[in-house]
């Protein structure tokens, strides 16, 4: 199994600390990015700057807004300085620190994956899933995940369950093994669906009609997990270092740190370049109302919105 191990924790920390001022830069006249061979043109719509290691972007359809988790430091540190931002589709940061560690009873260390289920916002945070009122941001309690060390992404399934990845602890490079697992959350308890190094440092999650689809940081393959936690529909991509993944039609968009690229394709098929030149793309999102790809740039402290042609 191919491993991708060129990203060090020191690089992540340096990028996390490189937060800029509080503003959102929006292009007055969105330009088309040049297409490469086999790549459709993509229009850059908005760029939100001044974030602090943005890891995940979630389109909140009920609120018609974008929620962004900000690690704001070492992605493994229990430093209680993380926060959740609110961005508007029109291009503004409407609340930089809508949910902020240390305020109003909030605890957030290094928030990453986000999901909303029945009015509750779920946030993956190292070894616990924190919950908040999705409308007010008020804390609703924590769901501990015993034995986890690097909780990464969350996705709500149509089966009424919530799925969660643990990419395992970085050991100087994103190539270690240890606590790699995929969990299913039922009620307020996390249960192991799959565990082991064969998962390839599971990072991003998306939902398909047949179950959760995983994009692992340690391989160049995505796969679906069946009800028994077995890998199915294993599909090779052009590169590894896979991070975020979103469902789009009958296929998927997948982010690669290794090549700074967003790929598009189907399980069992061929993945092609959808968008290139995307430095440190993390847990991407998708605005289903406006058909926009949302890309958080972890080390750049920005989020960008694109229209894929």
N, C-alpha and C positions, 0 to 999 in steps of 0.2 A: 504494500500500500504506500503510495507516494506521500511523503510528508513535506509540508511547507514550513520552514522554520526561520525565516529571515527577519522577523519583526521582534525586536527585544522589548522587554518591559520598560527599559530606560527611554526608548523612543516614545512609547505610549505616555509615560509620565511627562516627558518634555513637552509633547504636544498638548497634553491635558492642562499644563500650567500656562500655556501660551494663549490665554484668553484675552480678547481685545475689549474695546469699548462697547457700550450698549447702543447698537443701531442696526438697522437692516438696510442693506443696499439693494436697490431694485433697478434693473436696467430700464431706461426710459423706452427704448425700442428693442425688444427681445431679438437677439440675433440667432441665426441658425449655425450650429456647430458644424464644422466640416466633416463630411462622412468619409470613412475609410472603406476599403474594399469589403463588400458584403454588409455594410452598416448603413441603416437609414439615418437621415438627418434628424437631429434633435434640437428643439428650440429651448434656449435658456430663458426662463420666465422671471424668477426671483432669486435673490441671494440674501440670506439672513446672516449677518455677522455679529461678533461679540458674544458668542456662546462659549461654553467651557467644557471641551471634550464631549461634544454631542454624540451620543452613542446610538440612540434609537429615535425614529420619527414615526408617529402613529396618527393617521387621519381619524379624528373623532367625528363621525358622520352626524351624530345627534347635535353636537355643538358647532358643526361646520368650522373646524379649526384643526391646527396641527399641534400635537403635544410632543415635546422633545425632552428626553432624559439627558442630563448633564452630569458626567462623572466628576468633573471639577477636581482633578488630582490623580493620584495613583489608583488605577482600576481595581486594585486588590486591598486598598487601605480602608480600615474602618475609622474614617476620620470625620464622619458626620458633617459633611459639607456639600453633599449633592443637592441638586434641585431639578425641578420640572418647569420647562418654559412653555408658553402658549404663543403660537405664531398665527397670524391671519393669512388666509389665502391671497389677500390683496397685497401682501408683501411686508407687513409690519410685525415686529415683536411686540405683542400686546401686553404680555406679562413675562418679563425675563425670569423672575423667581416666583411663579404662581404657587408652587409647593416648594418650600425651602426648609432644609434641615435646621433644627434648632428653633424654629418658629411654630407656634400653635401646636406644640406637642409632636411635631414631625421628626422622625428619625430617617435619614437617608445617607448612606455611606458612598456607594458608587453605583447609582441606578443605571440600569441598562434596559433590557426588553420591557415593552409595554403592551397591555391588552385591556380592553374594556368589555365587561360582561354584566348585563343587567344593572347598569348604573354604578358599577364598581370598577375603579381603575386599579389594575394589578401591575406592580413594578418589581422586576427581578433585581435583587440587591445582594450580591456576593453569596450569601448562604441562607437568605430569607426572601420571601415574597411579601412585599408591603402592599397594603390595600388602602384606597382612599375613595371618598365620594367623588364620582366623576364630574359632578356639577360644581360642587363647592370646594373640592380639594381637601376636605377635612379627613384626618386619618381614621381608618376603620379597624386597624389591627394588623398583625403580622401572621404569616404562615411559615413556620420554620421548616427547613429542608435539611434534616440531619445528614451529615456526611458530605454535603456539597461544599464547594470552595470557589466556584466561578460561574454563578448562575448568569446565563446570557440572554436568552430570548423566551418570549411567551407567545402563544397563539391560542385563540379560542376556537374549538372545534364545533361543527354543527351537531355533534353528538352530545353537546351540553357540558363537555369536559374542557379543562384548561391544560395545555401541554407546555413543558418547560425544559430547557436544555441547561446542562452544566458542562462547560468546555474543559474543566479540569484546571488546576492551578498553574499559571505561568511559572516556569523555572528558569528565568533568564531569557528564554525564548519560548515562542508558542509552539513547542514541540514535545512537551512533556506528556506523561500519562499519569493517571491516578484516579480522579473522581469523575471521569467522563460518564455522563448518563443523560437519559431523557426521562422526565417524570410526567405523571398525569396527576392533576390536582382534582380531588373530589371533595366537595365541601371545604373544610379547612385542613385537609391532610394531603401530603404529597406522597405518591406511591411510585416506585420504580417501574418504568415500562421497559427500559433497556439500559444496560450498563456494560462498560468495557472499552478497551482501546480500539476495538474494531469499529467503533462509532466515529473515530477520526477527529476527536475534539469537536463534538456537535455544538454549533453556534446558532445560526439562523433557523427559524421555523416558519413554515407556511401550512395552510390547510388545503387538502384536496378531498374530493368525495370519498376517497378510499382510506383517508387517514392523514397523519402529520407527515410533512416532507421536510427533511433536514438538509441544511447546507453546512458542512463541517469545515472548520478552519484548517484542520490538519490534512486534508486530502483535496483531490481535484474531482471528487464525485459527490453528487447529491443522491439521496435515496428516500424512499417511503418506508415508514415503520408500520408493520401490520399489528393486529390486536395482541400478538404474542411478543412484540418487540423485535421481530426479525426484519432485517433489511430486505426490501423488495424494490424492483424497478431501479436498480443501481445504474446511474447515468453519468458518464464521464464528461467533464467540461474542458475547455482549452487550457485552463490554469487552475491552480489551487489557491489557498489562503481565502477560502470562501467565507463570507460573513452573512449579510442580510439576504433574505429571499422573500419575494411577494408573489402571490398568485395573480396572473393576468390572463383572462380568458381561459383557454384550455392548456396554457403553459405557465412559465415562471420567468421572473427576472431575478438574477442572482449577482451579487456584488463580489468582486475578487480584489483583495488587498494586493495580491502578488502582481497583478497587471494594471491596477487602478482602472478597472473596467467593469461595466455592467453587461452581463450576458443575458440573452433571451432564447428560450427553447422549451421543449417538452420532455417529460420523463420518457426515456427510451429513445429519444431522438437526438438531433444535433443542436448544440448551442452556438449561436452567433453573437458577434459584438452588437450591442444595442447602443452603448454610450461609452466612449473612451475618455482618458484624461481625467479620471475621477480619483484624486489622491485620498488615501485612507477612507474608503467608503465603508461605513459601518452598517447598522441595521436599517436598511432602506424602507420607505413606506410608499403608499400609493393613494392618491386622492381619487376616489371612485366617482365623485361628482363631476370633476373637471378633467379626468384622465391625465393626471400629472404624476410623474415619478418624483419622489422626494428623497434626496440623498444627503445624509449627514456625513460631514468630513471631520473625522475624529481629531486628527492632529492640526487641522486648520481652524477649528472653532467656528465652522459655518455649516449651514444647511442650504441646499439649492433645490429649486423646483424646475422640472423640465417637462416639455411636451414631446413625446416620441412620435415621429411622423411615420 
